[in-house]
Each structure stands twice: as C-alpha cells, then as structure tokens.
Amino acid sequence: MENYARRLSRNSLCLLLKALCCDVANFLALKLVVDALGVSGYGTYAAVSGLVFVFSRLNAVMENSVCRFLGKELGHRDGDGYAVVFTSALGLVVVLAIAVVLLGETVGSYYFRHFLVVPTELSGAARVAFHAGIVMVAALSMRTVFSAAMSSCERMSVLAVFGLAEGLLSLASAALAFAFRGRGIEIYALSLSASSILLLIGFAVYCFLRVDGVSIVHGFNGAAVREIGVFFLWSTLNGVGNVFRYDGSALLLNRFAGVVCNAAWSVAFQVRDILYVIVAVFHGAVSPVLLRDYHERPRDFARLLMGSVCVSGVLSVIPAACVAGFAPRFLEWWLGTSVPPMAVAFTRCAMVVMVVDALSYPFSATIMAGGRVVLYQCVLSALAVASFLAAWVLLRSGLPEWSVLAAVATGNVIALAYRVLHVRVFMKDDITWPKSR
C-alpha cells in the first residue's frame, strides 16, 4: 500500500501546474477586467455576481457531501456501492440546479430590482449579467457530482487539465470584455456563462467514459438518496452560514457604501483566492486521503490530520504575511491607477481570513468524514449569523467599511477554535490520538 507521503506528493504535483496556470490567468484577467470596466463598472459587476453567487454556496456543500459518500465506498472497497452513490447523487444535483434557477429568477430577481444599488446608467448591463450568472451557477451545480467523482478517485491530473482550461477560458472572457469595452459587463458575464457550460460538458463526458462506477444504468437507490440528502440538508446550514458571512456582508456594503466598496471587496478576495490556490492544491490532494483513510486506517489518522494542518499553515502564512506587509505597493503595481478605495485595508483583512480558512480545512474534512454533523453545522451557522449581525451593527454605527471584514475574520477564528474542540471532544472514540509524554 502506498504511504501517505507518496500519495500526497503525487496528487499535489498533478495539481501544481493547474495552480500556477490559474494564478497567472486570474492575475491577468482581473487587471484586464478592471481596466475595461473601470472601478464603478467593476464594482457593479461585483455587486451583481455577489448576489448571484448567494445561490452557489450550496454547490460546495453538495460536492463535499458526495465526496464523503464516494470516499466511504472506496474505503470499503465496494464498487457497486460507489456506482449507486454516484447515480443517486446525480439525481440530487439535477434537483439542486433546478432549485438554483427557480430561486435566482424569483427571490434573487426581486432583490435585484428593489434593493441592489447600481448606477442608473449601468442597470441594463447589470440585468444581463444577473441572468447570465444564474445560468453559470446552475452549470456549476451540475458539475459538482462529476468533480466529486474525480476527486474521490484521485484523478488529480485530469482535474489539473480542466483547471487549466478553466483558467484560459476566464482569461479569454476578460480579453473579450477589454476588446468590447462599450459593453464590457455584458460580454464578460455571457462569456463566463458559456465557459461554465463547456466545462460541464467536458467533465460529464470524461467521467462517463473513463471513471469506473460513473453511469446511470444502476438507477436511483432510495436509501442512498435519503442518506446523502439528509447529510446534505444538515450540511446546508454551513452553506447558509457562508451566505451570511461573505455574501451577506458584501450586500451590506453595497447598501451602505455603494458599488465602489464592492469593487474593493472583490479585489481583496481575488487576491485571497489567487494566493489560496497553492493551499487549495494541497487540500485537493489531501481531501480524498482524509475521507478514505478515516474509515480505512483510523489508527494512523491523527498523524495525517495534524500533518495536514501544519502544511496548510506554512503554505498560507508566508504569502499572506508578504502581501499584507506590502499591500499598497502590490496593488499599485498590479492594478496601476485603477486600485479601488479601501482595497488595501480590505486586502489585509482578507489575508487573515485566508490563513484561518487554510487551518480550518483539515478539521472540517475530518468532521465531514465522520458524518455526525448536526451539532457542528448548527454551531457554525450560528457563528456566521452572529458575524453578519456584527457587520450590520458596525456599519450602522458609522465605523469604517473595513471593520466588516474584521468581523468576518474574528468569526472565522472562533469557528476554527470550535472545529478543533469538536474533533478532540466529540470524535475522540473514532481517532487514535498519540499519548503525550
């Protein structure tokens, strides 16, 4: 049996090319988009996409849920069980995609018309971007089950190829927006939507042709659908929590400070996402190992978990400290004269969020692998809502806009402390911890 180091190294190396290419593509794409749309135009697109992606928070929850059950079947060496889980999960994501479209075109459309603050001259372009974004989120919802199948089988080299394609398509969309600046918002949104549909088709074709157990001939299994559905519904609490923590805070900023503040928020989290790619490579490599070995090799699991936390810390702290220390020069070098106001303060707070998220992931993956998530999801959701309410109070009190991100970072630190406590207290019978000397 392969040891942990070899498996993690192989998975990480396969995804490293993807990380570097995506970093370069996103780095160039953001500069092109900001130059093409201007701060106000980019802030408008950021505000609209922030509203749209409220409905995408369930995608990550669904992917993690499917990964958990597929990894469990692989750990039990049950090929038929894997096929049944995949078929059942495919039916669930179809329902999820339909729900995303319905909610987006009803609840989301109502909020867009009555509450979203956008410049009057850009309202038509914002409407096109909104509807294109709903299509993109639905395609991303459908993709989750195929991405989970690849991840659970550790097909990291294939995920790297698709990640490279996604980065290139994103860069092409930004280039089109730059070329047709007069209608840059519409062109950019429609291009990204078309790219998401192309990638969905590519994911589906590969999985059906090359991944064992991926088919629809087994039919739906009521017990599997119920088990995944219940786990997903409880896990949805965390997705709802993220809606309050991130998307809700961004919408609060839109209401209190307008689209320019949304531009600063978006730039800060683009920086966070670019730097987080290397951490995400490691998490993508270690996630299937954590999910599978929790059931297959529980005696060695504590060593794998703590090693994952240490590596996550190293990969996140070093780049975060560098960017936070040189944020003004970095943003000016990157975006030139198009740096939105407050982007420096937002970026520094986003670096704290990045480090805390990186440290949290191994504990979160462990809790999801264990399957007992009711209390865990309730506590995290309560913390997220508290963070949102704190942001509202801060803005109502007239404090600077960056205090919203500070509230988000504080909430994430408290959530990390709870994750550690949950693993050590509520999962002590499942994990063999080394005895302290």
C-alpha positions in Angstrom: 0.0 0.0 0.0 1.3 3.4 -0.9 2.4 5.6 2.1 0.8 8.9 2.8 3.8 11.0 1.6 3.8 9.3 -1.9 0.1 9.7 -2.4 0.1 13.3 -1.2 3.1 14.2 -3.3 1.7 12.6 -6.4 -1.7 14.3 -6.0 0.0 17.7 -5.2 2.3 17.6 -8.1 -0.5 16.8 -10.5 -2.4 19.9 -9.3 0.6 22.2 -9.1 0.5 23.0 -12.8 -3.1 23.8 -12.5 -2.4 26.2 -9.6 0.3 28.1 -11.4 -1.6 28.4 -14.6 -4.8 29.5 -12.8 -2.8 32.1 -10.7 -1.4 33.7 -13.9 -4.7 33.6 -15.7 -6.7 35.1 -12.8 -4.0 37.7 -12.2 -4.1 38.9 -15.8 -7.8 38.6 -16.1 -8.6 40.8 -13.1 -6.3 43.6 -14.4 -8.0 43.4 -17.9 -11.5 43.5 -16.4 -10.8 46.4 -14.1 -9.2 48.3 -16.9 -12.0 47.5 -19.2 -14.9 48.3 -16.9 -13.4 50.9 -14.6 -13.8 50.9 -10.8 -17.6 51.8 -11.0 -18.3 49.2 -13.7 -16.3 46.5 -12.0 -18.0 47.3 -8.7 -21.3 46.9 -10.4 -20.4 43.5 -11.8 -19.0 42.5 -8.4 -22.3 43.5 -6.7 -24.4 41.5 -9.2 -22.1 38.5 -9.1 -22.2 38.6 -5.3 -25.9 38.4 -5.3 -25.9 35.6 -7.9 -23.3 33.5 -6.0 -25.5 33.5 -2.9 -27.2 30.6 -4.7 -23.9 28.8 -5.4 -23.0 28.3 -1.8 -24.9 25.0 -1.9 -22.6 23.7 -4.6 -19.6 23.3 -2.4 -21.8 21.7 0.3 -23.1 19.2 -2.3 -19.6 18.4 -3.6 -18.3 17.8 -0.1 -21.3 15.6 0.7 -20.9 13.5 -2.4 -17.1 13.2 -1.9 -17.8 12.0 1.6 -20.0 9.1 0.5 -18.0 8.2 -2.6 -14.8 8.1 -0.5 -16.5 6.0 2.1 -17.5 3.4 -0.6 -13.9 3.4 -1.9 -12.6 2.9 1.6 -14.9 -0.1 2.0 -13.8 -1.5 -1.4 -17.4 -1.5 -2.6 -17.5 -0.9 -6.4 -21.3 -1.5 -6.7 -21.9 0.9 -3.7 -19.9 3.5 -5.5 -22.0 3.3 -8.6 -25.2 3.5 -6.6 -24.0 6.6 -4.7 -23.0 8.3 -7.9 -26.3 7.7 -9.6 -28.2 8.9 -6.6 -26.1 12.0 -6.2 -26.5 12.8 -9.9 -30.3 12.9 -9.4 -29.9 15.2 -6.4 -27.7 17.7 -8.3 -30.2 17.9 -11.1 -32.8 18.9 -8.5 -30.3 21.4 -7.0 -29.6 23.0 -10.4 -33.4 23.4 -11.0 -33.8 24.9 -7.5 -31.0 27.4 -8.1 -32.6 28.6 -11.3 -36.0 29.0 -9.7 -34.7 30.8 -6.6 -32.5 33.0 -8.7 -35.2 34.1 -11.0 -37.7 34.7 -8.2 -36.1 35.7 -4.9 -32.8 36.9 -6.5 -34.6 38.9 -9.2 -36.8 40.6 -6.6 -33.8 41.6 -4.5 -32.0 42.8 -7.7 -34.9 45.0 -8.7 -35.7 46.5 -5.3 -32.6 46.6 -3.2 -29.4 46.2 -5.1 -27.6 49.5 -5.5 -26.1 50.0 -9.0 -25.5 53.2 -11.1 -28.6 54.0 -13.2 -26.6 54.1 -16.5 -25.4 50.5 -15.8 -28.7 49.0 -14.8 -29.3 47.3 -18.2 -25.9 45.8 -18.3 -26.3 44.6 -14.7 -29.6 42.9 -15.6 -27.9 40.9 -18.4 -25.0 40.0 -16.0 -27.5 38.8 -13.4 -29.4 36.4 -15.7 -26.1 35.1 -17.2 -24.8 34.5 -13.7 -27.9 32.4 -12.8 -27.1 30.1 -15.8 -23.5 29.8 -14.8 -24.4 28.9 -11.2 -26.8 26.2 -12.5 -24.0 24.7 -14.6 -21.6 24.8 -11.7 -24.2 22.9 -9.6 -24.4 20.2 -12.2 -20.6 19.9 -12.3 -20.3 19.2 -8.6 -21.1 15.4 -8.8 -18.5 14.9 -11.6 -15.8 16.9 -9.8 -16.5 14.8 -6.7 -16.2 11.6 -8.6 -12.8 12.6 -10.0 -11.6 13.8 -6.6 -12.7 10.7 -4.7 -10.8 8.5 -7.3 -7.8 10.8 -7.0 -7.8 11.8 -10.7 -5.8 14.9 -9.9 -4.0 15.0 -13.3 -7.4 15.3 -15.1 -8.6 17.9 -12.7 -5.4 19.8 -13.4 -6.2 19.8 -17.1 -9.7 21.0 -16.5 -8.4 23.7 -14.2 -6.0 24.9 -16.8 -8.8 25.0 -19.3 -11.0 27.0 -16.9 -8.2 29.5 -16.3 -7.7 30.0 -20.0 -11.4 30.4 -20.6 -11.5 33.0 -17.8 -8.7 34.9 -19.4 -10.4 34.8 -22.8 -13.6 36.2 -21.3 -11.6 39.1 -19.7 -9.9 39.7 -23.1 -13.3 39.9 -24.8 -14.5 42.4 -22.2 -11.4 44.5 -22.8 -11.8 44.4 -26.6 -15.5 45.4 -26.4 -15.3 47.9 -23.6 -18.6 49.6 -24.5 -20.5 46.5 -23.5 -17.8 45.0 -21.3 -20.1 43.9 -18.4 -22.5 42.0 -20.7 -19.7 40.5 -22.7 -17.8 39.3 -19.7 -20.8 37.8 -17.9 -22.1 36.0 -21.1 -18.6 34.6 -21.8 -18.2 33.2 -18.3 -21.6 31.6 -18.5 -20.8 29.9 -21.9 -17.4 28.8 -20.4 -19.2 27.1 -17.5 -21.4 25.2 -19.8 -18.5 24.0 -21.9 -16.6 22.8 -18.8 -19.7 21.0 -17.6 -19.9 19.0 -20.8 -16.2 18.2 -20.6 -16.5 17.0 -17.0 -19.5 14.8 -17.8 -18.0 13.2 -21.0 -14.8 12.3 -19.2 -16.5 10.8 -16.1 -18.9 8.7 -18.1 -16.1 7.4 -20.4 -13.1 7.0 -18.0 -14.2 6.7 -14.4 -15.3 3.3 -13.1 -18.7 3.3 -11.4 -19.9 6.5 -13.1 -23.0 5.6 -15.0 -26.8 6.0 -14.8 -27.6 2.3 -15.5 -27.8 1.4 -11.8 -30.9 3.5 -11.3 -31.7 5.5 -8.1 -31.4 3.9 -4.7 -33.9 5.3 -2.2 -31.8 4.6 0.8 -28.7 6.2 -0.8 -30.7 9.3 -1.9 -32.1 9.6 1.6 -28.8 9.2 3.3 -27.0 11.7 1.0 -30.0 14.1 1.1 -30.2 14.2 4.9 -26.4 14.7 5.2 -26.6 17.4 2.6 -29.5 19.2 4.3 -27.7 19.4 7.6 -24.5 20.4 5.8 -26.5 23.1 4.1 -26.5 25.0 7.4 -22.9 25.7 6.8 -23.6 26.9 3.3 -26.3 29.2 4.6 -23.8 30.4 7.2 -21.4 31.3 4.4 -24.1 33.2 2.7 -24.4 35.4 5.8 -20.7 35.6 6.4 -19.4 36.5 3.0 -22.3 37.3 0.5 -24.5 38.9 3.1 -21.6 41.1 4.3 -20.9 42.2 0.7 -24.5 43.1 0.1 -24.5 45.1 3.3 -21.5 47.0 2.0 -23.4 47.6 -1.2 -26.4 49.1 0.7 -24.3 51.3 3.0 -21.4 52.3 0.7 -22.2 51.6 -2.9 -20.5 49.7 -5.8 -17.1 51.2 -5.2 -16.9 49.4 -1.9 -17.9 46.2 -3.7 -15.0 46.7 -6.1 -12.6 46.9 -3.2 -14.2 43.8 -1.6 -13.9 41.9 -4.8 -10.3 42.8 -5.4 -9.4 41.8 -1.9 -10.9 38.4 -2.3 -9.4 37.9 -5.7 -6.0 38.4 -4.1 -7.1 36.0 -1.4 -8.2 33.4 -4.0 -5.1 33.8 -6.1 -2.8 33.2 -3.0 -5.1 30.4 -1.7 -4.6 28.4 -4.9 -1.4 26.8 -3.6 -3.2 25.9 -0.4 -6.1 24.6 -2.3 -3.8 22.3 -4.3 -2.7 20.7 -1.1 -6.3 20.5 0.2 -7.4 18.9 -3.1 -4.7 16.3 -2.7 -5.2 15.6 1.0 -9.1 15.6 0.9 -9.7 12.2 -0.6 -6.9 10.7 1.6 -8.6 12.1 4.7 -12.0 10.9 3.6 -10.9 7.4 2.7 -8.4 6.8 5.5 -10.7 8.0 8.2 -12.6 4.7 7.6 -9.7 2.6 6.3 -6.8 3.4 8.6 -8.1 5.1 11.8 -5.0 4.3 13.9 -2.8 6.4 11.7 -5.3 9.2 11.1 -4.3 11.6 13.8 -0.8 11.9 12.3 -2.3 12.6 8.9 -4.6 15.2 10.3 -2.0 17.2 12.2 0.5 17.0 9.4 -2.2 18.4 7.1 -2.8 21.3 9.5 0.9 22.1 9.7 1.4 22.1 5.9 -1.7 24.3 5.5 -0.3 26.8 7.9 3.0 27.1 6.2 1.5 27.4 2.8 -0.8 30.2 3.9 1.1 32.2 6.5 4.1 33.0 4.3 2.3 34.5 1.3 -0.3 36.2 3.5 2.3 38.0 5.6 4.2 39.2 2.4 1.1 40.6 0.8 -0.3 42.2 4.0 3.0 43.9 4.6 3.4 45.3 1.0 -0.3 45.6 0.1 -0.2 49.3 -1.1 2.8 48.6 -3.4 1.5 45.3 -4.6 -2.0 46.6 -5.6 -0.5 49.7 -7.3 1.9 47.5 -9.2 -0.9 45.2 -10.2 -3.8 47.5 -11.0 -2.0 50.8 -11.6 -4.3 53.8 -11.2 -7.4 51.5 -11.0 -7.0 50.5 -7.4 -10.4 50.9 -5.7 -10.5 53.0 -2.5 -10.2 50.8 0.7 -8.7 47.9 -1.3 -5.6 48.0 0.9 -7.4 47.6 4.2 -9.7 45.0 2.8 -6.8 43.0 1.4 -5.0 42.9 4.7 -8.2 41.6 6.4 -8.7 39.1 3.7 -5.2 37.7 4.4 -6.2 36.9 7.9 -9.3 35.2 6.6 -7.2 33.1 4.2 -4.9 31.8 6.9 -7.8 30.9 9.2 -9.6 29.1 6.4 -6.5 27.2 5.5 -6.0 25.9 9.1 -9.7 25.1 9.3 -10.0 22.8 6.3 -8.4 19.6 7.6 -10.6 19.7 10.7 -13.7 20.4 8.6 -12.8 17.5 6.3 -12.4 15.2 9.3 -15.7 16.2 10.7 -17.4 15.6 7.4 -15.8 12.2 7.0 -17.2 11.2 10.4 -20.7 12.0 9.3 -22.0 13.4 12.6 -22.6 17.0 11.5 -25.8 18.2 13.1 -24.3 20.0 16.1 -21.3 21.1 14.1 -23.4 22.7 11.4 -25.7 24.4 13.9 -22.8 26.0 15.8 -21.1 27.2 12.6 -24.3 28.6 11.2 -24.9 30.5 14.5 -21.4 31.9 14.4 -21.9 33.0 10.8 -25.2 34.8 11.5 -23.5 36.5 14.5 -20.7 37.7 12.2 -23.3 39.2 9.8 -25.2 40.9 12.6 -21.9 42.3 14.0 -21.1 43.7 10.5 -24.5 45.4 10.3 -24.0 47.0 13.8 -20.6 48.2 12.8 -21.9 49.9 9.6 -24.9 51.4 11.4 -22.5 52.8 14.0 -20.5 54.6 11.3 -17.3 52.6 11.7 -15.1 52.2 8.6 -16.1 49.7 6.0 -13.0 47.5 6.6 -14.5 46.7 10.0 -16.9 44.4 8.2 -14.0 42.2 7.1 -12.5 42.4 10.5 -15.8 41.0 11.9 -15.7 38.2 9.3 -12.1 37.3 10.3 -13.0 37.3 14.0 -15.9 35.0 13.4 -13.7 32.6 11.4 -11.1 32.5 14.2 -13.9 31.5 16.7 -15.1 28.9 14.2 -11.6 27.4 13.9 -11.4 27.1 17.7 -14.7 25.2 17.7 -13.6 22.8 15.0 -10.6 21.9 17.0 -12.7 21.4 20.1 -15.3 19.3 18.1 -12.6 16.9 16.8 -10.9 16.4 20.1 -14.1 16.0 22.2 -16.8 14.6 20.0 -14.6 12.3 17.8 -12.2 11.0 20.4 -13.5 7.5 20.1 -13.0 7.5 16.3 -9.5 8.8 16.2 -6.5 7.3 18.0 -4.5 10.2 19.3 -0.9 9.7 20.3 -0.3 9.8 24.0 1.5 12.8 25.3 4.8 12.1 27.1 
